[in-house]
Amino acid sequence: MLKVLHIEDDTDNRRLVRKLLVANGFEVVEASDALSGIRKALSSEPDIILLDIELPDMTGYEVTLKLRGEMGDRQVPIVALSGKGDRKMVEAVGFDGLIHKPIDVSRFCQMVTDYVRVQRRQRRSEDDSTLLMAQGQQIASRLQAKLVELEETNRALLASEKVRAEFYRNLSHELSTPLTPAVGYLNMLTNEELGPLTPLQRKALESVSRGVNKVRSMVENLLDMTALTTGQMHFFERRYDFNRIAKESVTLTMEKFRERGISVETDIGPGEFIGHGDPDKLKRAMVQLLENAVKFCSGNGRTLVCTRRDGDRYNFLVYDSGKGIPDTELQSIFKTFYQIDGSPTREHGGTGIGLALARKIIERFGGTIWAESPPLAESDKFKWAQTMVALWVPAQSVAVDVESAPPSPHSDVD
């Protein structure tokens, strides 16, 4: 199996390349920036490196010169991926070739295989080598200084992230402490354990309960996000049925759909989709996708929930008839605290944590979460849909830091 290191900052491009290569038997290692790409190139021993020229922290040319110097006698082909790169230019600085974007999906895997198999090009003439060496030394010096600067910046960011995570943890704890008795007393009052209620009193209590439960949900999301960020959330691996978890997630959110006047349809795949992982965390992620549909699907709208099996993956897809998502926002909606409309007078509430929490959970499963607007998958069947937010997880668990746990009576499959 050939190992490919793909260094690319664009999530969509990484997803496409991974999908094409994995389907054809390649092992794929990914990096989203130059610094981590250089480290993975030196540690993972790839058979070929696919490198985007336009990275956010340094150019692909600088990365190539750095790798040629660091890798020594290891003759690993480095191929540029670019929509506007010049073949002569990329070969002059040490690339072995260029694959143009957008990628030709019908030829891409064969091109990668050919680059691995073809012998390295003949060494350039002595004059060219001398010139390249001088240029390379200059760039390498600048690159070394840049690496030192980036490492210092990374250390500072890690320190600030730790402080911020601790602040959110303490804030969440302080908020959740008074909520617990408030929820308890509200339940007692609503259930008339403290005396009978008039219709007006019941209506008022139900309104208060909805508000308190909304705050409680936001606090729980914040606590979970902090636990994931700091590595304090534990994942317990068990056997589960993906389809059952999808149905349970719909049941948990059905009342919210009803309150908004949104119809919900389900198209659950046939039989059982048996997987291994933490079913409770998976359900948590699915619920976040459904609650996102509740938020952005207008009253009298429509939502469809589907599960599909795609090879060794299980897909959970949520279609809705809301306003849709601008192309420029499709990747940003999964960032922590991100709001499409960040103004205080925005139409939709929330903290911007739900989808980010779902993304972090699914990444721990070894899966991916994404959005399409309008939907591309099965678009001929769901022409009414404006948005699809979906996730997939592997049928076999690849999550890191999982722990064994006794079966859950609610999530396990007999």
N, C-alpha and C positions, 0 to 999 in steps of 0.2 A: 504494500500500500504506500503510495507516494504521499509525503507530507508537504503541504503547502502553507506557507506563512503569508497571510494577506494583511497588508498594512494600509488601512483606509479609514478616514474619519466619517464618511457618510454611511449611516446605518442601513439605508436601502440598498446601496451598492454591496455592502458586506453581506446582507441577507441573500441577494441574488447570487453572488459568487459562491457562497456557502451551499446554497440549494443546488446549484449546478454541479459543483465538485463532489459533494457528499453523495449525490445520486449516482455518480460515476465511480465511486469507490475510493475517492481521495480522503485523506485525513486533513482537516483544516484547523490551523491555529490563527487567531485573529488578534490584531492590535489596532487601536483607534487613534494613536498618535505616534509621532516619530520616536520619542524616548522609549516608550514601552516596546515599540517595534524593534528597535536596536537590541534591547535586552533579550527579547524572545528569539531574535535571529541568532544570538550568541549562545542561548541556552537550550533551545528546542531542536537544533540541528535539522532544519527543514531541507527538503530536496530542491525546492525552488521558492523564491520570494517574489510575490506580486505586490508592487509598490505604487501607490498613488503619488503623483508628482506634487500635487498641491495639498500639503498637510498644514494644519494650523500652527504648529510650533516650529517647523523648519521645512525646507523644500526636499522633495524626493532626491534631488541631485546631491544635496549635502548628506542625506542619509546613506546614499549609495557609496559615496567616497569614504564615509566613516566605516561602513561595513567592509569595504574592500581592504581598508587598512587593518581593521580588527580581526577579520576572519583569516588572514594570512594565506596559507596554502589551500584552504578549503574552497574549492571551485564550485560555489553554489550559484546557479544562474539567477540573476535579478532582472525581472521584466517590469517595465513601466506600464501603468494603466492610466491613460490620459485621453481626454477628448480633443486636446489641441497641442500635444507634444510633437516635436520634430524628431524623426528617427535618428538622423545624424547627430543631433544634439544629445539625445539620451545615450547613444552608444559611445559618444565621445567622453562622457563622464563615468563610464563603467557599466551601464546597463547592457544586458545581452539582447534586448529587443524591446519592442513596443506593441502593446495590444490597445487598439483604439476603443474609446467609449463613444456611443453606447456599445456594449458587448454584443457580439454576434453569438447568440446562445447555441446555434447549431454547430459552430466550429470551435467554441471557446475551450472545451475540455481537451480536444485534440491538439490545439495550439499549445496548451500548457504541457501536455505530454511530450510534444515535439521539442520544446525548449529544454526539458529535462534530459532527453535522449541525445540531442545534438551536441557534439563536442564544442567546447569553448572556441570562440573565434581565435584566429592566429593573432599573436601579439603584434601590437602596432609597431611601426618603425621606431628605431631608437630615438629619432628626433621627437616624434609624437609622444613617446614614453617619457622623455625628459621634460617636455612641456607639461604633460599631464601631472607628472610628479611634483613639479613646482607649484602648479595650480592646486593640486590636491593637498600639499602641505599647508598652503595658505588657508584653504577652506577648512582643513582639519583643525588648524589652530583656532579659527573662529568657532568651529563646531564644539571643540573642547570647552571653550569659554561659555558657550551657550548651554552645554550640558551641565556645567557647574551651576550656572544661573538657574536652570530649570530644576535641578535637584534641591537647591536652596528654597526656591519657590514652593516646590512640592512639600518640603518639610514644614514651611510656614502654613501652607494650606491644611496639612494634616493636623497641625496644632490648633488652628482656628476651628476646624471641623469638629475636633474633640470637645472644645469648649462649647460650641453651638449645640452639639448633641447632648451634652450634660445639661445645658440650659433647658432644652426642650423636654428632656426626661423629668427634670425637677418641676417644670411648669405643668406637664401632663399629670404628674403625681398630685400636685397641689389642686389641680382642677378636679381630678377624679375623686379625691377624698370626700369633699362635701356632696358630690353627686350621688354617691352610694346610698346614704340615708334618705336623700331627697327622692330617689327613685323608689325606695322601699315604702316610704310614707305615701307617695302618690298611688302606688299599687294598692295599698291598704284602703285608701280613701275611695279609689275607683271601684274596688271590690266590695265596698260598703261594710268593711270590717270595723270601721269606727262610727258607723251609723248610716241610716238611709240618706239618699241624695235626691234632691229635686232635679227635674230635667235640666234646669238652667245650671245648677251646680255641676251636674255630670258633664254637660257640654263644656263648661269652663275648665274642669279638670282634664278632660280629654285634650283640649287645646294646650294646656300647660304640659301634659305628658308628652305630646308630640315635640314640643320645643325642647324639653329636657332630654328626651331620647336622641334628638338630633345633636345636641351638644355632647351627649355621652358617646355617640358614634364618632364624632370628630376627635374627641379625646382619645378614644381607643385607637383610632387610626394614627394619631400622633405618637402614642406610646409604642405601637407596633413598628412604625417607621424608625423611631429612635432605636428600638431593639435590633432591627435589621441593620441599621447603619453602624451600630457599635458592635455587631457580632454577638449580641446577647439573646437573639431569638433562636431557639432550638427547633430543628426539624426532626420529626420522628417517622421513620420509614415503616409503612404498613402496606398491605395489599388492599386495593380499592377498585371500585367500579366507577370509571370516569362518567358514564352516563347517569348513574345514580346521583353522583355529586352535583351534576348539572341540574337535575330535576330538583334536588333539595335546595339548591341556590335560587332557583326560580320561585319555589314555595316561600322561601325566606323574604323575598322582595315583592311578592305578589300584592300585598296590602298597599305598598307605596305606589305601585302601578295603578291600582284601583283608585286611590285618592287623587291621582292626577288625571283619571279618565283615559288611561292608555290601555289599549287591548294588547294582550300578550299571547303569542302563538309559540308552540314548540315543535321542533322537528328533530327529535332525538334519534341518533343512529340505531341500527338494529342490534339486539342482543346486548351483551356486556362488553365494555371496553376495559379490560383488566390492566391495571398499572400498579406500580410500586413507588411509594413516596409518602408524603404527609398529606392525607386527605383533608384535614382541617384547614391547613394553609392553602391548599388548592381551592377549597370552597370559599375561603376568604377572598382570593383573587377573583373568582367568578362573580361573587357578590358585588365587588367593586365595579366590574364591567356593567353589570345590570343596573346598579344605582346610577352610573353615568348616563345610561339610557333614560332612566326616570327623570334625571335632571334636565337633559337637553331635548327630550321628545315632548312636543307641545301637547296640550290637552286634546283629547279625542284622537291622539296619534296612534301609531302602530309599532309594535316591536316583535321581532321574530328571533327566537333562540334556537340555535342548531348545534349539533355535535356531528363530527365527521371523523372517519379514520383515514389517514393519508400515509400509507406505508407503515412505518414504525412510529408514527406520530398520532396524537389525539388532538383534534381541533375543537375549540369552543368559540362560536361566532354569535355576536349580538348585532342584529340589524335594527335600525330605527328610522322613522320618518321625520326626524327633526330637521333643523336648518342646515345641517352639514358642517364640515370643518374646512376652512381654507387650506390650500396646499401647503402654505408656509407654516401652518400650525400642526401638521400631522405628526411630526416627530416631537415637537415641544410639549404636547399634552401629557407626555409620560414623565416630564421633569417634575421634581419635587417643588411644591408651592406654585406651580405655573397655572395661570388663569388666562384663557383666551381673551377675556375682557377683565382686566385687572382694576377697573375703576370701582370706587365705593358704591356707585349707583348701578352696578351691573345687574342684569336680569337674573342670572343664575348664581346661587350662593355656593358655599363650600370653601375648603381651605386649599385645594390643589394638591391634596395628599393621596386621594383614593387610587387614581390610576398609577401614580408613582409607586405606591405600596404594592399594587398588583404586579407591576413590572419587576420589582425587586424579588418578590416571591417566586414568580415564574422563572426568572433567571437562576434562582437557586435550584429549581427543578431541571435546569439545563434546557429550558424552552425559550420562547420569544413571545412578545406581545406587540401588536401593531394595529394601525387604523387605516381605513380606506374611505375616501369620500370623493365621489360616489363609490360604492363597493364595486370591486372588480370580480370577486369570486361569485360565481353563479348569478351574475348580474342580469342575465336574461330571465331568470325566475323571479327576481326580487326588484323589479323596475321601480317600485314605489319607494325603496329604501334610499335615504340620503347619506347614511353613514353606516359603516360596519367597524366595530371594535372587536378584536379577536385575540385569542392566545392559543398556543400549542405547547404540549409537553410530550417528551418521549415516552413511549410505552414502558420502557425499562428505565428505572431511576438512574440519573447521573448526577444527582444533587450532591454537593459537598457538605461535609460536617453534619451528616445525618446520624441519628441515633436509633437504636432498636427500641421498640416500645410494644407493650401488649396490645392486641387488637382492640379497636374501638367498637363498641356495640352499634354505633350509629353510622360509621363510615366504612367498616370492613365488609368484605364479601364472603359469604359462607361457601 
